[in-house]
Amino acid sequence: MVKAVVGANWGDEGKGKITDMLAPKADIVVRFQGGANAGHTIINDHGRFALHTLPSGVCCDNVTNVIGNGVALDIPELFKEVQEIVEKGVKMPNLLVSDRAQIVMSYHKKLDAYEEERLGKNSFGSTKSGIAPFYSDKFAKIGFQVSELFDEEILKDKVKRVVEQKNVLFEHLYHKPLLTEDELMSELAEYRKMVEPFVCDTSLYLNNAIKENKEILLEGQLGSLKDPDHGIYPMVTSSSTLAGYGSIGAGIPPYEIKEIITVCKAYSSAVGAGAFVSEIFGEEADELRKRGGDKGEFGATTGRPRRMGWFDCVASKYGCRIQGTTSVAFTVLDVLGYLDELEVCVGYEIDGEVTTEFPTTARLEKAKPVYKTLPGWKSDIRGITEYEKLPENCRKYIEFVEEQIGYPIKMVSNGPGRKEIIFRNI
């Protein structure tokens, strides 16, 4: 069976923890989109890991970890991660890399940084990981596919064309040092050496695994609201963050995805620019940020402080719908135990009218939150393993959110560790 683990919101929902928790019962975990521009934090018996490209199944000896064709493959970052986890005592992961994946080049990162610098106050808040220039080149058909690393003539021809094109930007738009063909050929030769032992036709591998009834997890990066089609465009990422893209980014039939577990935080957080209706500020935000996550709410890739907000039912209902959610995993609920009361955003007021449907970006920018206040539970819920043993107000909070978003919350995470999870029989 194929299951997808994806995010309902802006990313940072806790997908890594949920994937890591499900991985021991899986045979294969697949990253199907995105690159090293976001991180999945997992905590288990091996320690704490912030993964950026590696799938969150790497701590399970029985799991094959697949980098799908939809991933923006930053080869040095991938193997830096492999080295880091092995140095912490994790067994060398069983890793496969799609021969159709495309490569993040060093000039993609330069272009990303130079463009953010050029835009100044109008910048997108990019992590400068090269993701937008990478995907731009992919769809302009001038990207480097992993399979091309093994054909010197193809590389020489493409490198010549890339250098001619990119140097126009480097010289005339950004006024930066130019690329050379020799440098790019050396870079690609180094990448070939690193990745060669792991390259295969992962689509064929996965389709054979499906025929053998293997358990496969698709792991998404970021969340619904960062999708380039359905998110808060243009403040989005450059690849689809939706479970539906899993079939494309992994190379499997869409009808094989049987379960879509959509991860929602019990409050809201976001990194980067863009509309964020339920955002809070000042001391209130600082306190939630300090208590949030396992080491505070700071980006796993950038270390930037995350923007904080109350749970947004409008955005989360939309995020779940667009993912095709079959069940919700509700995370970091334990963080909220210090509050006397909790605000929940149940609607948006736009031009004097209240809506519970998520709008397009232009209207979203005008939205003001409509809140409902719920009582807090004023206790530490970590260590509780049965839903019925949660404080009454905690259960009421979960059930209120569930009613508002319209999707069943079947998992409740009450701590960052793999085993700190409550399953609801509903």
C-alpha positions as CSV (number, residue, x, y, z in Angstrom):
1,M,0.0,0.0,0.0
2,V,1.1,3.6,-0.7
3,K,0.5,6.3,1.9
4,A,1.4,9.9,1.6
5,V,2.4,12.2,4.5
6,V,1.9,15.8,3.6
7,G,1.4,19.2,5.2
8,A,-1.8,21.2,5.5
9,N,-0.3,24.6,6.0
10,W,2.9,26.6,5.4
11,G,5.3,23.7,6.2
12,D,6.9,22.9,9.6
13,E,3.9,20.9,10.6
14,G,5.8,17.9,11.9
15,K,5.8,15.6,8.8
16,G,9.2,14.3,9.6
17,K,8.1,13.0,13.0
18,I,5.0,11.4,11.5
19,T,7.0,9.8,8.7
20,D,9.7,8.6,11.2
21,M,7.0,7.1,13.4
22,L,5.4,5.2,10.5
23,A,8.7,4.2,8.9
24,P,9.4,1.1,11.1
25,K,6.3,-0.6,9.5
26,A,7.2,0.6,6.0
27,D,9.5,-1.0,3.4
28,I,10.2,2.2,1.4
29,V,10.1,5.9,2.1
30,V,10.2,8.3,-0.9
31,R,10.9,12.0,-1.1
32,F,9.0,13.1,-4.2
33,Q,9.5,16.9,-4.5
34,G,11.3,19.9,-3.2
35,G,15.0,20.2,-2.2
36,A,17.3,21.1,0.7
37,N,15.3,24.3,1.3
38,A,13.3,22.9,4.2
39,G,14.0,20.6,7.0
40,H,12.3,17.6,8.7
41,T,13.2,17.3,12.3
42,I,13.0,13.8,13.8
43,I,13.8,12.5,17.3
44,N,14.2,8.8,18.0
45,D,16.4,6.3,19.8
46,H,19.4,7.4,17.6
47,G,19.1,11.1,18.6
48,R,17.8,14.3,17.0
49,F,18.2,14.9,13.3
50,A,17.3,17.8,10.9
51,L,17.0,16.2,7.5
52,H,16.8,18.3,4.4
53,T,17.0,15.9,1.4
54,L,17.2,12.4,2.9
55,P,13.8,10.8,3.5
56,S,12.7,10.4,7.1
57,G,13.0,6.7,7.0
58,V,16.8,6.7,7.2
59,C,16.9,5.7,10.9
60,C,15.1,2.4,10.2
61,D,17.4,-0.4,9.0
62,N,14.7,-2.2,7.1
63,V,13.7,0.8,5.0
64,T,14.9,1.6,1.5
65,N,15.0,5.4,1.1
66,V,14.3,6.8,-2.4
67,I,15.0,10.2,-3.9
68,G,12.4,10.5,-6.5
69,N,12.6,12.2,-9.9
70,G,10.6,15.2,-8.7
71,V,13.3,16.2,-6.1
72,A,15.7,19.1,-6.6
73,L,18.8,17.0,-6.0
74,D,21.6,18.9,-4.2
75,I,24.2,16.2,-4.3
76,P,26.8,17.6,-1.9
77,E,24.0,18.4,0.6
78,L,22.6,14.9,0.3
79,F,25.9,13.2,1.1
80,K,26.8,15.7,3.8
81,E,23.5,14.6,5.5
82,V,24.4,10.9,5.0
83,Q,27.8,11.5,6.6
84,E,26.2,13.4,9.5
85,I,23.8,10.7,10.4
86,V,26.4,7.9,10.1
87,E,28.7,9.8,12.4
88,K,25.9,9.9,15.0
89,G,25.7,6.1,14.9
90,V,22.9,5.5,12.3
91,K,23.7,2.6,9.9
92,M,24.5,3.7,6.4
93,P,21.1,4.1,4.8
94,N,19.9,1.9,1.9
95,L,19.6,4.8,-0.6
96,L,18.4,4.9,-4.2
97,V,18.5,8.0,-6.4
98,S,16.3,8.4,-9.5
99,D,18.2,8.5,-12.8
100,R,15.6,11.1,-13.8
101,A,16.1,13.4,-10.9
102,Q,17.6,16.8,-11.8
103,I,20.6,18.4,-10.1
104,V,20.8,21.6,-8.2
105,M,24.0,23.3,-9.5
106,S,26.2,25.8,-7.6
107,Y,25.1,28.6,-10.0
108,H,21.4,28.0,-9.0
109,K,22.3,29.0,-5.4
110,K,24.2,32.0,-6.6
111,L,21.3,33.1,-8.8
112,D,18.9,32.6,-5.9
113,A,21.0,34.8,-3.6
114,Y,21.7,37.4,-6.2
115,E,18.0,37.8,-7.1
116,E,17.0,38.1,-3.4
117,E,19.7,40.8,-3.1
118,R,18.4,42.6,-6.2
119,L,14.7,42.5,-5.0
120,G,15.6,44.0,-1.7
121,K,12.5,44.7,0.4
122,N,10.4,43.0,-2.2
123,S,12.3,39.7,-1.8
124,F,10.5,36.4,-1.3
125,G,12.3,35.3,1.8
126,S,14.1,32.5,0.0
127,T,16.4,30.1,1.8
128,K,18.9,30.7,-1.1
129,S,19.1,27.0,-1.7
130,G,18.7,27.5,-5.5
131,I,15.2,26.0,-5.7
132,A,13.5,28.6,-7.8
133,P,16.3,28.9,-10.4
134,F,16.6,25.1,-10.4
135,Y,12.9,24.5,-11.2
136,S,13.0,27.3,-13.7
137,D,15.8,25.6,-15.6
138,K,14.0,22.2,-15.4
139,F,11.0,23.6,-17.1
140,A,13.1,25.6,-19.5
141,K,14.7,22.3,-20.4
142,I,18.2,23.3,-19.6
143,G,18.6,21.4,-16.3
144,F,21.0,18.5,-15.8
145,Q,19.4,15.1,-15.3
146,V,21.2,12.5,-13.2
147,S,21.3,10.1,-16.2
148,E,23.2,12.7,-18.2
149,L,26.1,12.7,-15.8
150,F,27.2,9.5,-17.6
151,D,27.3,10.9,-21.1
152,E,30.2,13.2,-21.6
153,E,29.1,14.5,-25.0
154,I,25.7,15.5,-23.8
155,L,27.2,17.3,-20.8
156,K,29.7,19.2,-22.9
157,D,27.0,20.5,-25.3
158,K,24.7,21.4,-22.5
159,V,27.4,23.1,-20.4
160,K,28.3,25.3,-23.4
161,R,24.7,26.4,-23.8
162,V,24.1,27.0,-20.1
163,V,27.3,29.1,-19.7
164,E,26.3,31.3,-22.6
165,Q,22.8,31.9,-21.2
166,K,23.6,32.3,-17.6
167,N,26.5,34.6,-18.1
168,V,24.1,37.2,-19.7
169,L,22.4,37.3,-16.3
170,F,25.6,37.2,-14.2
171,E,27.2,40.0,-16.3
172,H,24.4,42.4,-17.1
173,L,21.7,41.9,-14.4
174,Y,23.7,41.0,-11.3
175,H,27.2,42.3,-12.2
176,K,28.9,39.2,-10.8
177,P,31.8,36.9,-11.8
178,L,31.1,34.8,-14.9
179,L,30.8,31.0,-15.1
180,T,33.3,28.9,-17.1
181,E,32.8,25.7,-18.9
182,D,35.7,24.0,-17.2
183,E,34.3,24.8,-13.7
184,L,30.9,23.3,-14.6
185,M,32.4,20.2,-16.1
186,S,34.5,19.7,-13.0
187,E,31.5,20.2,-10.8
188,L,29.5,17.7,-12.7
189,A,32.3,15.1,-12.7
190,E,32.5,15.4,-8.9
191,Y,28.7,14.9,-8.7
192,R,29.0,11.8,-10.9
193,K,31.5,10.1,-8.5
194,M,29.4,10.8,-5.5
195,V,26.0,9.6,-6.8
196,E,26.9,6.8,-9.2
197,P,26.6,3.9,-6.7
198,F,23.0,4.9,-5.8
199,V,21.5,5.6,-9.2
200,C,18.7,3.5,-10.6
201,D,15.3,3.6,-12.3
202,T,13.4,4.3,-9.1
203,S,10.0,4.4,-10.9
204,L,10.5,0.8,-12.0
205,Y,11.7,-0.2,-8.6
206,L,8.6,1.4,-6.9
207,N,6.2,-0.2,-9.4
208,N,7.7,-3.6,-8.8
209,A,7.5,-3.0,-5.1
210,I,3.8,-2.1,-5.4
211,K,3.2,-5.5,-7.3
212,E,4.9,-7.2,-4.3
213,N,2.5,-5.4,-1.9
214,K,5.3,-3.5,-0.2
215,E,4.4,-0.7,2.2
216,I,5.5,2.6,0.7
217,L,5.5,6.1,2.3
218,L,5.6,9.2,0.2
219,E,7.0,12.1,2.2
220,G,6.1,15.6,1.1
221,Q,8.0,18.8,1.8
222,L,6.4,22.1,3.0
223,G,2.6,22.3,2.9
224,S,-0.6,23.1,0.9
225,L,-0.3,26.8,1.2
226,K,3.2,26.8,-0.4
227,D,2.0,25.0,-3.5
228,P,2.7,27.0,-6.6
229,D,-0.9,26.4,-8.0
230,H,-3.0,26.2,-4.9
231,G,-1.0,28.2,-2.3
232,I,-0.4,31.8,-1.5
233,Y,1.1,32.6,-4.9
234,P,3.7,34.2,-5.4
235,M,5.0,33.5,-1.9
236,V,5.2,29.8,-2.6
237,T,7.8,27.2,-3.3
238,S,8.6,26.0,-6.8
239,S,7.3,22.4,-6.8
240,S,3.9,21.0,-6.0
241,T,3.6,20.2,-2.3
242,L,0.4,18.1,-2.8
243,A,-0.1,14.4,-2.4
244,G,-1.4,14.3,-6.0
245,Y,2.1,15.2,-7.2
246,G,3.4,12.2,-5.4
247,S,2.5,10.0,-8.3
248,I,4.5,12.2,-10.7
249,G,7.4,12.9,-8.4
250,A,7.8,9.3,-7.5
251,G,6.8,7.8,-10.9
252,I,3.9,5.6,-9.7
253,P,0.2,5.4,-10.8
254,P,-2.0,8.0,-9.0
255,Y,-4.6,5.3,-8.1
256,E,-2.0,3.5,-5.9
257,I,-2.0,6.3,-3.3
258,K,-4.6,4.8,-0.9
259,E,-4.1,7.0,2.3
260,I,-3.2,10.7,2.6
261,I,-2.2,11.6,6.1
262,T,-2.2,15.4,6.3
263,V,-0.2,16.9,9.2
264,C,-1.6,20.0,11.0
265,K,0.0,21.9,13.8
266,A,-2.2,22.7,16.9
267,Y,-1.2,26.3,16.3
268,S,0.2,28.1,13.2
269,S,3.8,28.9,12.2
270,A,5.4,30.0,9.0
271,V,8.9,30.9,7.6
272,G,9.2,33.4,4.9
273,A,7.0,36.2,3.5
274,G,3.3,36.0,2.5
275,A,-0.2,36.4,3.9
276,F,-0.7,34.9,7.4
277,V,-4.1,35.8,8.7
278,S,-4.0,34.4,12.2
279,E,-0.4,35.8,12.9
280,I,0.3,37.0,16.4
281,F,3.1,39.4,17.5
282,G,5.1,40.7,20.4
283,E,5.4,38.9,23.8
284,E,2.5,36.6,22.9
285,A,4.3,35.4,19.8
286,D,7.7,35.3,21.5
287,E,6.3,33.0,24.3
288,L,4.7,30.6,21.9
289,R,7.9,30.6,19.7
290,K,10.1,29.9,22.7
291,R,7.9,26.9,23.9
292,G,7.2,25.5,20.4
293,G,8.7,22.5,18.6
294,D,11.4,20.6,20.4
295,K,13.9,23.5,20.5
296,G,11.7,26.4,19.9
297,E,10.1,27.6,16.6
298,F,13.1,28.2,14.4
299,G,13.6,27.0,10.8
300,A,15.3,23.6,10.6
301,T,17.2,24.8,7.5
302,T,17.7,28.5,8.1
303,G,17.5,28.9,11.8
304,R,15.2,31.9,11.2
305,P,12.6,32.5,13.9
306,R,9.2,31.4,12.6
307,R,6.2,33.6,12.4
308,M,3.6,32.5,14.9
309,G,-0.2,32.4,15.0
310,W,-3.3,30.8,16.3
311,F,-4.7,27.7,14.7
312,D,-6.4,28.7,11.4
313,C,-9.4,26.5,10.6
314,V,-10.0,28.3,7.3
315,A,-6.5,27.6,6.0
316,S,-6.4,24.1,7.4
317,K,-9.7,23.0,6.0
318,Y,-8.6,24.2,2.6
319,G,-5.2,22.7,3.0
320,C,-6.7,19.3,3.9
321,R,-9.2,19.5,1.0
322,I,-6.6,20.3,-1.6
323,Q,-4.4,17.4,-0.4
324,G,-7.3,14.9,-0.6
325,T,-6.9,14.1,3.1
326,T,-8.1,10.7,4.5
327,S,-6.9,11.5,8.0
328,V,-5.2,14.2,10.0
329,A,-2.2,14.0,12.3
330,F,-2.5,16.9,14.8
331,T,0.9,17.8,16.2
332,V,2.7,19.8,18.9
333,L,-0.5,19.9,21.0
334,D,1.6,19.7,24.2
335,V,3.1,23.1,23.6
336,L,-0.3,24.8,24.3
337,G,-0.6,23.6,27.9
338,Y,0.6,26.9,29.4
339,L,-2.4,28.9,28.1
340,D,-5.4,30.0,30.1
341,E,-7.4,30.5,26.8
342,L,-6.8,29.7,23.2
343,E,-7.9,31.6,20.2
344,V,-9.0,29.7,17.1
345,C,-9.4,31.4,13.7
346,V,-12.8,30.2,12.4
347,G,-13.4,32.7,9.6
348,Y,-12.0,35.6,7.6
349,E,-13.6,39.0,7.3
350,I,-13.0,40.4,3.9
351,D,-14.5,43.7,2.8
352,G,-17.1,43.5,5.6
353,E,-18.2,39.9,4.9
354,V,-17.2,36.8,6.8
355,T,-16.1,33.6,4.9
356,T,-14.9,30.2,5.9
357,E,-13.5,29.4,2.5
358,F,-9.8,30.1,1.7
359,P,-9.5,32.9,-0.9
360,T,-6.9,33.7,-3.6
361,T,-4.0,35.8,-2.5
362,A,-5.3,39.3,-3.5
363,R,-8.3,38.8,-1.3
364,L,-6.3,37.0,1.4
365,E,-4.2,40.1,1.8
366,K,-7.4,41.9,3.0
367,A,-8.5,39.2,5.4
368,K,-8.9,39.8,9.1
369,P,-9.2,36.9,11.5
370,V,-12.5,36.0,13.1
371,Y,-11.7,34.2,16.4
372,K,-13.5,31.9,18.8
373,T,-12.0,31.6,22.3
374,L,-11.7,28.2,23.9
375,P,-10.6,27.4,27.5
376,G,-7.1,26.0,28.0
377,W,-6.2,22.9,30.0
378,K,-3.3,24.3,32.0
379,S,-1.4,21.0,32.3
380,D,1.5,19.1,30.7
381,I,0.0,16.3,28.5
382,R,3.3,14.7,27.5
383,G,3.5,11.0,28.5
384,I,-0.3,10.5,28.0
385,T,-0.9,7.6,25.6
386,E,-4.7,7.3,25.6
387,Y,-7.0,9.9,24.2
388,E,-9.6,9.5,26.9
389,K,-6.9,10.4,29.5
390,L,-6.3,13.9,28.0
391,P,-7.8,16.8,30.0
392,E,-11.4,17.5,29.0
393,N,-10.6,20.9,27.6
394,C,-7.8,19.5,25.5
395,R,-10.2,16.9,24.0
396,K,-12.7,19.7,23.4
397,Y,-10.1,21.7,21.5
398,I,-9.2,18.7,19.3
399,E,-12.8,17.9,18.6
400,F,-13.7,21.6,17.9
401,V,-10.9,21.8,15.3
402,E,-11.9,18.5,13.8
403,E,-15.5,19.7,13.4
404,Q,-14.3,23.0,11.8
405,I,-12.0,21.4,9.3
406,G,-14.2,18.5,8.5
407,Y,-11.5,15.8,8.4
408,P,-10.9,13.1,11.1
409,I,-8.0,13.7,13.5
410,K,-6.8,10.1,14.0
411,M,-3.3,10.9,15.4
412,V,-2.5,13.4,18.1
413,S,1.2,14.2,18.8
414,N,1.9,15.2,22.3
415,G,5.7,15.5,22.2
416,P,8.6,15.6,19.6
417,G,9.7,11.9,20.1
418,R,8.7,9.1,17.9
419,K,6.6,7.4,20.6
420,E,4.9,10.5,21.8
421,I,1.7,9.9,19.8
422,I,-1.9,9.1,20.6
423,F,-4.1,7.2,18.2
424,R,-7.8,7.9,18.1
425,N,-10.2,5.1,17.3
426,I,-12.8,7.0,15.3
